[in-house]
Amino acid sequence: MMFRDEVAAAYQQIQDSICEGLVQADGKANFEEEIWQRDGGGGGRTRVMQQGNVIEKGGVNFSAVHGKLPEAVKKAFNVESDDFFATGVSIVMHPENPFVPIIHMNIRYFEMDEQTRWFGGGIDLTPHYIIPTDARFFHHRLKQTCDLFDQSFYPKFKAHADDYFFIKHREETRGVGGIFYDRLKPENTNLQFDQLLDFSLAVGNTFLPVYTELIDRNRNQSYTEHEKEWQYLRRSRYAEFNLVYDAGTKFGLETNGRIESILMSLPPTAKWNYNPQVLANSEEENTLSLLKKGINWV
């Protein structure tokens, strides 16, 4: 089996196990699956869950696509070759309860030829209300995963996530960050490609136990209409980031990707109230005070 086929097969297994675990955690909704083909080559499996007990809207997507790279992407990647292969799993969960956080995960492998190939990905958390014990738990588990492979990974990838998931026009981070990495290959790590695959799969396998724990901690918390409105406001920031800055969204649109799969990351309902203000010493103000880079959660 070619290496890229091995990666794609392993990613499909991760999609399966995560979907299975989320159905169990939610207890009501199932995933609706759509198998799609890409005109230029390849395709994927889009799985979306809606109106669950916990998840209002969530997607767990797998894709493995190949073909010719558009000029704009060649320029962005600084590569000469035309042929590309890309496979990955991409997840976004928008929960019903404002105290259960939004979560995003992406693991991916990109290849043009033997010389030009790499892994990328990460997991990050976007709470509507930041609960410090949850943020610390989340970061602690990501650090454990990283440390199994290289102790320099967590601090490096955490800083990268802080910088990447930053909404410049709002001067705030999207949430409490996590880890984010790109273009990992033997030349810039101490790992060979098969070890980098193991790392990518370890990140993928961290998602389910971490998110189900956060669901269990917060799913039964009661909330008010005011807290629901705040959730809609925080979701609007999430949408702004994904439409303005997100590299995966841009890559998908520029490679003629499947629009429903690309935009499944957007929340089902979000609000843009004009110039909203928060009360002094409120939970909302506290959350805003923690939306900054460089907070050490571990």
NUTORKE-524199 format. One record per residue (C-alpha): x, y, z; residue in one letter. Coordinates in steps of 0.25 Angstrom, whole numbers, padded with zeros to 4 digits, always signed. Each point is the difference from the previous one (the first is absolute). Layout:
N
XYZa/...
END
This chain:
298
+0000+0000+0000m/+0005+0014-0004m/+0003+0009+0012f/-0011+0010-0004r/-0010-0012-0001d/+0004-0004+0014e/-0002+0014+0006v/-0014+0001-0007a/-0004-0013+0005a/+0004+0003+0015a/-0007+0014-0001y/-0013-0007-0005q/+0001-0009+0013q/+0001+0012+0008i/-0012+0006-0006q/-0008-0013+0003d/+0004-0001+0015s/-0002+0015+0002i/-0014+0000-0006c/-0003-0013+0008e/+0004+0007+0013g/-0007+0013-0003l/-0013-0007-0003v/+0001-0008+0014q/+0003+0013+0007a/-0011+0008-0006d/-0010-0011+0002g/-0010+0005-0010k/+0005+0004-0014a/+0007-0008-0010n/+0009+0004-0011f/-0005+0002-0014e/+0010-0004-0010e/+0002+0005-0014e/+0011-0007-0009i/+0005+0010-0010w/+0009+0000-0012q/+0009+0012-0004r/+0000+0004-0015d/+0016+0001+0000g/+0002-0014+0007g/-0003-0007+0013g/-0012+0003+0010g/-0004-0002+0014g/-0010-0003+0011r/-0008+0012+0006t/-0007-0004+0013r/-0009+0010+0007v/-0007-0001+0013m/-0012+0010+0003q/-0010+0003+0011q/+0006-0010+0010g/-0001+0001+0015n/+0014+0006+0001v/+0004+0003-0014i/-0008+0011-0008e/+0008-0002-0012k/+0013-0007-0002g/+0008-0006-0012g/+0011-0011-0001v/+0005+0000-0014n/+0010-0009-0007f/+0006+0003-0013s/+0011-0005-0009a/+0001+0008-0013v/+0011+0001-0011h/+0002+0007-0013g/+0006+0013-0005k/+0003+0012+0009l/-0006+0013-0004p/+0011+0011-0002e/-0004+0008+0012a/+0002-0012+0009v/+0014-0003-0007k/+0004+0014+0003k/-0005-0001+0015a/+0007-0013+0002f/+0012+0005-0008n/+0001-0013-0008v/+0002-0003-0015e/-0006-0013-0002s/-0015-0001-0004d/-0004-0013+0005d/-0005-0001+0014f/-0007-0010+0010f/-0006+0005+0013a/-0008-0008+0011t/-0005+0004+0013g/-0011-0001+0011v/-0006+0013+0004s/-0010+0002+0011i/-0008+0012+0006v/-0010-0002+0011m/-0010+0011+0004h/-0008-0004+0012p/-0013+0004+0005e/+0004+0004+0014n/+0008+0013+0002p/+0008-0007+0010f/+0005-0011-0009v/+0011+0005-0009p/+0002+0000-0015i/+0011-0009-0004i/+0008-0001-0013h/+0010-0010-0005m/+0007-0002-0012n/+0010-0011-0004i/+0006+0000-0014r/+0011-0005-0010y/+0004+0007-0012f/+0009-0006-0011e/+0005+0005-0014m/+0012-0010-0001d/+0010-0007+0008e/+0007+0013+0004q/-0012+0008+0002t/-0009-0005+0010r/-0004+0003+0015w/-0010-0002+0011f/-0009+0012+0006g/-0011+0001+0010g/-0004+0003+0014g/-0011+0001+0010i/-0006+0013+0006d/-0011+0003+0010l/-0009+0012-0001t/-0009+0001+0013p/-0011+0010+0000h/+0003+0002+0015y/+0014-0003+0003i/+0001-0010+0012i/+0014+0000+0005p/+0000-0014+0005t/-0005-0005-0014d/+0011+0008-0007a/+0011-0006+0009r/-0006-0014-0002f/+0000+0002-0015f/+0014+0005-0001h/+0006-0010+0010h/-0006-0011-0009r/+0006+0006-0013l/+0013+0001+0007k/+0000-0014+0004q/-0002-0004-0014t/+0011+0008-0006c/+0010-0004+0011d/-0001-0014-0004l/+0007+0004-0013f/+0008+0012+0003d/+0000+0009+0012q/+0003+0013-0009s/-0014-0003-0007f/-0010+0005+0010y/+0007+0014+0003p/+0003+0002-0015k/-0014-0004-0005f/-0008+0007+0011k/+0007+0013-0003a/-0003-0003-0015h/-0015-0002+0003a/+0000+0013+0008d/+0005+0008-0012d/-0008-0007-0010y/-0014+0000+0007f/+0001+0015+0002f/-0011+0009-0005i/+0008+0012-0004k/-0011+0009-0003h/-0006-0003+0014r/+0014-0001+0007e/-0005-0012+0007e/+0004-0015-0001t/-0011-0009-0005r/-0001-0008+0013g/+0010-0006+0009v/+0009-0006-0011g/+0006-0013+0000g/+0011-0006-0009i/+0002+0004-0015f/+0011-0005-0009y/+0003+0000-0015d/+0010-0006-0009r/+0006-0010+0009l/+0010-0009-0007k/+0013-0007+0004p/+0008+0012-0004e/-0006+0009+0011n/-0003-0011+0011t/+0007-0011+0006n/-0010-0010-0006l/-0001-0008-0013q/-0013+0000-0008f/-0005-0013+0006d/+0002+0007+0014q/-0007+0012-0005l/-0012-0008-0004l/+0000-0006+0014d/+0000+0014+0006f/-0011+0005-0009s/-0008-0012+0004l/+0003+0002+0015a/-0006+0014-0002v/-0012-0005-0007g/-0002-0010+0011n/+0001+0010+0011t/-0013+0007-0005f/-0011-0009+0005l/+0005-0003+0014p/+0002+0015+0002v/-0013+0005-0006y/-0009-0010+0006t/+0006+0004+0014e/-0003+0014-0003l/-0014-0003-0004i/-0002-0009+0013d/+0005+0012+0009r/-0010+0010-0006n/-0011-0006-0008r/-0010+0001+0012n/+0003+0014+0004q/-0013+0009-0001s/+0001+0013-0008y/-0008+0012-0002t/-0004+0008-0012e/+0011+0010+0002h/+0010-0011+0000e/-0006-0006-0013k/+0001+0014-0006e/+0015+0001+0004w/+0002-0014-0007q/-0005+0006-0013y/+0009+0012+0001l/+0012-0009+0003r/-0004-0009-0012r/+0000+0012-0009s/+0015+0002+0004r/+0003-0014-0004y/-0007+0002-0014a/+0008+0013-0002e/+0013-0008+0002f/-0004-0011-0009n/-0004+0009-0011l/+0011+0010+0001v/+0013-0007+0004y/-0002-0015+0000d/+0010-0007-0009a/-0008-0013-0002g/-0012+0008-0004t/+0009+0008-0010k/+0006-0013-0005f/-0013-0007-0002g/-0006+0012-0008l/+0012+0002-0009e/+0001-0015-0003t/-0014-0001-0004n/-0004-0008+0012g/-0014-0004+0004r/-0007+0012+0006i/-0009-0007+0010e/+0012-0007+0006s/+0009+0013+0000i/-0011+0008+0007l/-0005-0011+0010m/+0009+0007+0010s/-0010+0012+0001l/-0009+0000+0012p/-0015-0002-0003p/-0004+0013+0006t/+0008+0012+0004a/-0003+0015+0002k/+0007+0013-0003w/-0006+0010+0010n/+0005+0014-0002y/+0011+0004+0010n/-0004-0010+0011p/+0005+0004+0014q/+0003-0009+0012v/-0002+0003+0014l/+0011+0003+0010a/+0005-0012+0008n/-0010-0009-0008s/+0003-0014-0005e/+0000+0006-0014e/+0011+0010+0004e/+0008-0011+0006n/+0000-0008-0013t/+0004+0012-0008l/+0012+0002+0009s/+0005-0014-0003l/-0001+0001-0015l/+0015+0004-0001k/+0013-0007-0005k/+0010-0006+0009g/-0008-0005+0012i/+0007-0012+0006n/-0011-0010+0003w/+0009-0011+0005v/
END
